[in-house]
Amino acid sequence: MAGTVNGPDGKPRCAWCQAAPEFFEYHDQEWGYPLGEDQRLFEKLCLESFQSGLSWRTILAKRENFRKAFKGFEINEVAAFDDADVTRLLQDAGIIRHRGKIEAVINNARRAQELIAAEGSLAAYVWRYEAEVPPAPQTASTSPESVAMSKDLKKRGWKFVGPTTVFAFMQAMGLVNDHATDCVMREKAARLRRDFTKPV
């Protein structure tokens, strides 16, 4: 969805913002800005996996409920979840009660522990997949990098991390600046990316 739509201040934003009023704040304050914190990166991968087949509006509206239910997406805490936690989460009306996705988050927390032990940090691993030549803004739903990361994560035992899910994660976490060319926030995202020190 290329192009723009005027925001509340009359300045152009990515056109997808028009799908819901709350998208403007998310777009302006978070989307596309680089992050290097393992907890935040893990949270976003989990939320993108929950979005699979659903609207991001649904996930965004429930994000605080997800954070409460999954202990702030602290990797070590989620990795320790057991069958009782799965039962608890399946009864939590504040989140998406999908057994496969709930179990995937717990599995992925355990796989994240292994990845961090092997690679130093989730952030260092993720940022190795930053696109050298990103696609034109908002013209793609996957990229060679998202395909490669998805393949590697699956090889490591992660679940619900297909190429489209991984690319949406990359867009949101600033690994690619996918703000529309005329979007007022594109330069801010570019500046933050220039100033960002990639984790190693």
C-alpha positions as CSV (number, residue, x, y, z in Angstrom):
1,M,0.0,0.0,0.0
2,A,2.2,2.8,-1.3
3,G,1.2,6.5,-0.9
4,T,0.1,8.7,1.9
5,V,-2.9,10.0,3.8
6,N,-3.1,13.3,5.7
7,G,-2.6,12.9,9.5
8,P,-4.4,14.8,12.2
9,D,-2.0,17.7,11.7
10,G,-2.6,17.7,7.9
11,K,0.9,16.3,7.1
12,P,1.3,13.1,5.1
13,R,1.6,9.7,6.8
14,C,1.8,6.2,5.4
15,A,-1.6,5.3,3.9
16,W,-2.1,2.3,6.1
17,C,-2.7,4.7,9.0
18,Q,-6.2,5.5,7.7
19,A,-7.3,2.0,8.7
20,A,-7.7,3.0,12.3
21,P,-7.4,6.2,14.3
22,E,-5.0,4.7,16.8
23,F,-2.6,3.8,14.0
24,F,-1.4,7.4,13.7
25,E,0.1,7.4,17.2
26,Y,1.7,4.0,16.7
27,H,3.1,5.0,13.3
28,D,4.5,8.3,14.6
29,Q,5.9,7.1,17.9
30,E,7.1,3.6,17.2
31,W,6.9,2.1,13.7
32,G,10.1,1.9,11.8
33,Y,12.4,3.2,14.5
34,P,15.4,1.0,15.3
35,L,15.6,-1.0,18.5
36,G,18.3,-3.1,20.0
37,E,16.7,-4.5,23.2
38,D,16.2,-8.2,23.3
39,Q,13.0,-8.0,25.3
40,R,11.4,-5.5,22.9
41,L,12.5,-7.5,19.9
42,F,11.2,-10.7,21.3
43,E,7.9,-9.1,22.2
44,K,7.4,-7.8,18.6
45,L,8.2,-11.2,17.1
46,C,5.6,-12.7,19.4
47,L,3.0,-10.1,18.6
48,E,3.6,-10.4,14.9
49,S,3.1,-14.2,15.2
50,F,-0.2,-13.6,17.0
51,Q,-1.2,-11.2,14.1
52,S,-0.9,-14.0,11.5
53,G,-4.3,-14.2,9.9
54,L,-5.6,-11.2,11.9
55,S,-5.5,-7.4,11.8
56,W,-2.8,-5.5,13.5
57,R,-5.5,-3.3,15.0
58,T,-6.7,-6.3,17.0
59,I,-3.2,-7.0,18.3
60,L,-2.5,-3.4,19.1
61,A,-5.7,-3.0,21.0
62,K,-4.8,-6.0,23.1
63,R,-1.0,-5.3,23.5
64,E,-1.1,-4.3,27.1
65,N,-3.1,-7.4,27.9
66,F,-0.5,-9.5,26.1
67,R,2.3,-7.9,28.1
68,K,0.5,-8.6,31.3
69,A,-0.3,-12.2,30.3
70,F,3.2,-13.0,29.2
71,K,5.1,-11.3,32.0
72,G,6.2,-8.4,29.9
73,F,7.7,-10.8,27.4
74,E,10.7,-11.3,29.6
75,I,12.4,-14.2,27.8
76,N,13.5,-16.2,30.8
77,E,10.1,-15.9,32.5
78,V,8.2,-17.0,29.4
79,A,10.6,-19.9,28.8
80,A,9.6,-21.2,32.3
81,F,5.9,-21.3,31.5
82,D,4.3,-24.7,31.8
83,D,1.0,-26.5,31.0
84,A,-0.7,-24.6,33.8
85,D,0.3,-21.3,32.1
86,V,-1.0,-22.5,28.8
87,T,-4.4,-23.3,30.5
88,R,-4.4,-19.9,32.1
89,L,-3.7,-18.1,28.9
90,L,-6.4,-20.0,27.0
91,Q,-8.8,-18.6,29.5
92,D,-7.6,-15.1,29.2
93,A,-10.2,-13.1,27.2
94,G,-7.8,-10.2,27.0
95,I,-5.5,-11.9,24.4
96,I,-5.9,-14.1,21.4
97,R,-6.7,-17.5,22.7
98,H,-5.0,-19.6,20.1
99,R,-3.3,-22.7,21.6
100,G,-0.8,-23.0,18.7
101,K,0.3,-19.4,19.0
102,I,0.4,-19.4,22.8
103,E,2.6,-22.6,22.7
104,A,4.7,-21.1,20.0
105,V,5.6,-18.1,22.2
106,I,6.7,-20.3,25.0
107,N,8.7,-22.5,22.6
108,N,10.2,-19.4,21.0
109,A,11.3,-18.1,24.4
110,R,13.2,-21.3,25.0
111,R,14.7,-21.1,21.5
112,A,15.6,-17.4,22.2
113,Q,17.5,-18.5,25.2
114,E,19.5,-20.9,23.1
115,L,20.0,-18.3,20.4
116,I,21.3,-15.8,22.9
117,A,23.7,-18.3,24.4
118,A,25.0,-19.0,20.9
119,E,25.0,-15.6,19.4
120,G,25.4,-13.2,22.3
121,S,22.1,-11.5,22.1
122,L,18.8,-11.6,20.1
123,A,19.6,-8.1,18.9
124,A,23.0,-9.0,17.5
125,Y,21.4,-11.9,15.6
126,V,18.5,-9.9,14.3
127,W,20.5,-6.9,13.0
128,R,22.7,-9.2,10.9
129,Y,19.7,-9.4,8.6
130,E,19.4,-5.7,8.0
131,A,18.8,-5.1,4.3
132,E,21.7,-3.7,2.4
133,V,19.4,-2.8,-0.5
134,P,15.9,-2.5,0.8
135,P,12.9,-2.7,-1.5
136,A,11.1,0.5,-2.5
137,P,8.9,1.7,0.3
138,Q,5.8,-0.4,0.9
139,T,6.1,-2.4,-2.3
140,A,6.9,-5.8,-0.7
141,S,5.6,-8.2,1.9
142,T,8.8,-10.2,2.1
143,S,12.4,-9.6,1.3
144,P,15.5,-11.8,0.7
145,E,16.5,-11.0,4.3
146,S,13.2,-11.9,5.8
147,V,13.2,-15.2,3.9
148,A,16.7,-15.9,5.2
149,M,15.9,-15.1,8.8
150,S,12.7,-17.1,8.7
151,K,14.5,-20.1,7.3
152,D,17.2,-19.9,9.9
153,L,14.8,-19.3,12.8
154,K,12.8,-22.3,11.7
155,K,16.0,-24.4,11.5
156,R,16.6,-23.4,15.1
157,G,13.1,-24.6,16.1
158,W,11.2,-21.3,16.2
159,K,7.5,-21.4,15.2
160,F,5.1,-18.9,13.5
161,V,8.0,-17.0,12.0
162,G,7.3,-17.2,8.3
163,P,8.9,-14.7,5.8
164,T,5.9,-12.3,5.9
165,T,5.8,-12.3,9.7
166,V,9.5,-11.6,9.8
167,F,9.3,-8.8,7.3
168,A,6.5,-7.1,9.2
169,F,8.8,-7.4,12.3
170,M,11.7,-5.9,10.3
171,Q,9.5,-3.0,9.2
172,A,8.3,-2.2,12.7
173,M,11.8,-2.6,14.3
174,G,13.6,-0.3,11.9
175,L,15.7,-2.9,10.1
176,V,14.2,-1.4,6.9
177,N,12.8,2.1,6.5
178,D,9.5,1.3,4.9
179,H,7.8,4.6,5.5
180,A,6.3,5.9,2.3
181,T,8.6,8.2,0.3
182,D,6.4,11.3,1.1
183,C,5.6,10.3,4.7
184,V,6.6,13.0,7.2
185,M,8.1,10.4,9.4
186,R,10.4,8.9,6.8
187,E,13.3,11.3,7.5
188,K,12.9,10.8,11.3
189,A,13.2,7.0,10.8
190,A,16.2,7.6,8.5
191,R,17.9,9.8,11.1
192,L,17.3,7.4,13.9
193,R,18.7,4.6,11.8
194,R,21.8,6.6,11.0
195,D,22.4,7.3,14.7
196,F,21.7,3.8,15.8
197,T,24.6,1.6,16.9
198,K,24.0,-1.9,15.7
199,P,24.4,-4.5,18.4
200,V,27.3,-6.9,17.9
